[in-house]
Structure formats: C-alpha cells, structure tokens
Amino acid sequence: MWMLIFVLITGGLTEGISDGVPTAILERLKTQPAYMVSTLEVWENGNIRRFATVYVRPYYLLVEFKTDKEGKPYFLNSDIYEVFLLKGEDIITIWTKPPTSPSKRDN
C-alpha cells in the first residue's frame, strides 16, 4: 500500500468564498471523505509550512494545511493550490490557483 491514509477534517472546508475552486470539487468535499495521501513540510523564513496531496474521488488536491489544537489536519478553500486527475502515468490539471504577487518585504 502507498502509505497510511489519514481521514481529513472537512468541516468548515467549504465555508466562505470559493477562491475560484471549481464548484464540483467543493461539492465533493461536502459529500465525500477526503484522504491525505502524502505530506511535505517546508521551512520558510523561520516558519514551517505543511502541504499535502489530498484524494477526493476521483480528484487529487494540492493543499496547504494546518492542524487544530487536537493535532487534526484541516484546510480552507483558500488553501487549495491545484486540482488534478491521474490517468495512468499522466497528470491532468483541472484547476490551478493563480500566483500571488510577492510582498514588498520579500523584495
């Protein structure tokens, strides 16, 4: 098996604006379980950012997630960076979050 799959908290996931995420994806997040299939931690400017690939049948989402006080992972619509499908060895991108301009302090 690929790796241990964790069930993700989806409560509050679809609250607020969609941030451009396709409605079909948001509806699936309301009605189907979401599973973290891989995670990555990145050290950036003294802070740790956590990313995950999340499976919501038949889609995969690339998200930045946080953990609540009990250590359970969660993410908001605004934390979704990409939605894609896997067809054999091919990755088919369905949606990508537009890049944001760098802040003035990063220049």
C-alpha positions as a Markdown table, in Angstrom:
| # | Residue | x | y | z |
|---|---|---|---|---|
| 1 | Met | 0.0 | 0.0 | 0.0 |
| 2 | Trp | 1.3 | 3.5 | -0.8 |
| 3 | Met | 1.2 | 4.8 | 2.8 |
| 4 | Leu | -1.1 | 5.1 | 5.7 |
| 5 | Ile | -4.1 | 7.2 | 4.7 |
| 6 | Phe | -5.5 | 9.7 | 7.1 |
| 7 | Val | -9.0 | 10.9 | 7.1 |
| 8 | Leu | -9.1 | 14.7 | 6.8 |
| 9 | Ile | -11.5 | 17.0 | 8.6 |
| 10 | Thr | -13.7 | 18.7 | 6.1 |
| 11 | Gly | -16.0 | 20.6 | 8.5 |
| 12 | Gly | -15.9 | 24.3 | 7.6 |
| 13 | Leu | -14.0 | 23.5 | 4.4 |
| 14 | Thr | -16.5 | 24.9 | 2.0 |
| 15 | Glu | -17.4 | 28.0 | 4.1 |
| 16 | Gly | -17.0 | 31.4 | 2.6 |
| 17 | Ile | -15.9 | 32.2 | -0.9 |
| 18 | Ser | -14.7 | 29.5 | -3.3 |
| 19 | Asp | -11.4 | 31.3 | -4.3 |
| 20 | Gly | -12.0 | 30.0 | -7.8 |
| 21 | Val | -12.0 | 26.3 | -6.9 |
| 22 | Pro | -14.5 | 24.5 | -9.2 |
| 23 | Thr | -17.9 | 24.0 | -7.7 |
| 24 | Ala | -17.8 | 20.3 | -8.5 |
| 25 | Ile | -14.8 | 19.9 | -6.3 |
| 26 | Leu | -16.3 | 21.9 | -3.4 |
| 27 | Glu | -19.5 | 19.7 | -3.6 |
| 28 | Arg | -17.4 | 16.5 | -3.4 |
| 29 | Leu | -15.7 | 17.9 | -0.3 |
| 30 | Lys | -19.1 | 18.3 | 1.3 |
| 31 | Thr | -20.3 | 14.9 | 0.5 |
| 32 | Gln | -17.3 | 12.6 | 0.3 |
| 33 | Pro | -14.4 | 11.7 | 2.7 |
| 34 | Ala | -11.1 | 13.3 | 1.9 |
| 35 | Tyr | -7.8 | 11.4 | 2.5 |
| 36 | Met | -4.3 | 12.7 | 2.9 |
| 37 | Val | -2.1 | 10.5 | 0.7 |
| 38 | Ser | 1.2 | 12.4 | 1.2 |
| 39 | Thr | 2.6 | 15.3 | 3.1 |
| 40 | Leu | 5.6 | 17.7 | 2.9 |
| 41 | Glu | 6.9 | 20.2 | 5.4 |
| 42 | Val | 8.8 | 23.3 | 4.1 |
| 43 | Trp | 10.9 | 25.6 | 6.3 |
| 44 | Glu | 10.4 | 29.2 | 5.0 |
| 45 | Asn | 11.7 | 32.3 | 6.8 |
| 46 | Gly | 11.7 | 30.6 | 10.2 |
| 47 | Asn | 8.2 | 29.1 | 9.7 |
| 48 | Ile | 7.1 | 25.6 | 8.8 |
| 49 | Arg | 4.5 | 25.3 | 6.0 |
| 50 | Arg | 2.8 | 22.0 | 5.6 |
| 51 | Phe | 1.5 | 20.7 | 2.3 |
| 52 | Ala | -0.5 | 17.6 | 1.4 |
| 53 | Thr | -1.9 | 15.7 | -1.5 |
| 54 | Val | -5.5 | 15.0 | -0.7 |
| 55 | Tyr | -7.6 | 12.4 | -2.5 |
| 56 | Val | -11.3 | 13.2 | -3.0 |
| 57 | Arg | -12.6 | 10.6 | -5.5 |
| 58 | Pro | -11.6 | 10.9 | -8.4 |
| 59 | Tyr | -9.6 | 14.1 | -7.8 |
| 60 | Tyr | -6.4 | 14.9 | -6.1 |
| 61 | Leu | -5.8 | 18.3 | -4.4 |
| 62 | Leu | -2.6 | 20.0 | -3.6 |
| 63 | Val | -3.3 | 21.9 | -0.4 |
| 64 | Glu | -1.5 | 23.8 | 2.4 |
| 65 | Phe | -2.9 | 22.5 | 5.7 |
| 66 | Lys | -2.8 | 23.5 | 9.3 |
| 67 | Thr | -3.6 | 21.5 | 12.5 |
| 68 | Asp | -6.1 | 22.2 | 15.2 |
| 69 | Lys | -5.5 | 22.1 | 18.9 |
| 70 | Glu | -6.0 | 18.3 | 18.9 |
| 71 | Gly | -3.5 | 17.9 | 16.0 |
| 72 | Lys | -6.1 | 17.1 | 13.4 |
| 73 | Pro | -5.3 | 18.5 | 9.9 |
| 74 | Tyr | -7.6 | 20.9 | 8.1 |
| 75 | Phe | -7.6 | 23.3 | 5.2 |
| 76 | Leu | -9.8 | 26.0 | 3.8 |
| 77 | Asn | -10.9 | 26.7 | 0.2 |
| 78 | Ser | -8.2 | 29.4 | 0.0 |
| 79 | Asp | -5.5 | 26.7 | 0.9 |
| 80 | Ile | -6.2 | 24.7 | -2.3 |
| 81 | Tyr | -3.4 | 25.3 | -4.8 |
| 82 | Glu | -4.2 | 22.7 | -7.5 |
| 83 | Val | -6.8 | 20.1 | -8.5 |
| 84 | Phe | -5.7 | 17.3 | -10.8 |
| 85 | Leu | -6.6 | 13.8 | -12.0 |
| 86 | Leu | -4.3 | 10.8 | -12.5 |
| 87 | Lys | -4.8 | 8.8 | -15.7 |
| 88 | Gly | -2.2 | 6.1 | -15.8 |
| 89 | Glu | 1.1 | 7.9 | -15.7 |
| 90 | Asp | -0.4 | 11.2 | -16.9 |
| 91 | Ile | -1.4 | 14.1 | -14.6 |
| 92 | Ile | -4.3 | 16.1 | -15.9 |
| 93 | Thr | -4.5 | 19.5 | -14.2 |
| 94 | Ile | -8.1 | 20.6 | -13.7 |
| 95 | Trp | -7.5 | 23.9 | -11.9 |
| 96 | Thr | -4.6 | 25.9 | -10.5 |
| 97 | Lys | -4.6 | 28.8 | -8.1 |
| 98 | Pro | -3.3 | 31.9 | -9.8 |
| 99 | Pro | 0.1 | 33.0 | -8.4 |
| 100 | Thr | 0.1 | 35.9 | -6.0 |
| 101 | Ser | 2.5 | 38.8 | -6.3 |
| 102 | Pro | 5.4 | 38.8 | -3.9 |
| 103 | Ser | 5.0 | 41.0 | -0.9 |
| 104 | Lys | 7.2 | 44.1 | -0.6 |
| 105 | Arg | 9.2 | 42.6 | 2.3 |
| 106 | Asp | 10.3 | 39.7 | 0.0 |
| 107 | Asn | 12.0 | 42.1 | -2.4 |
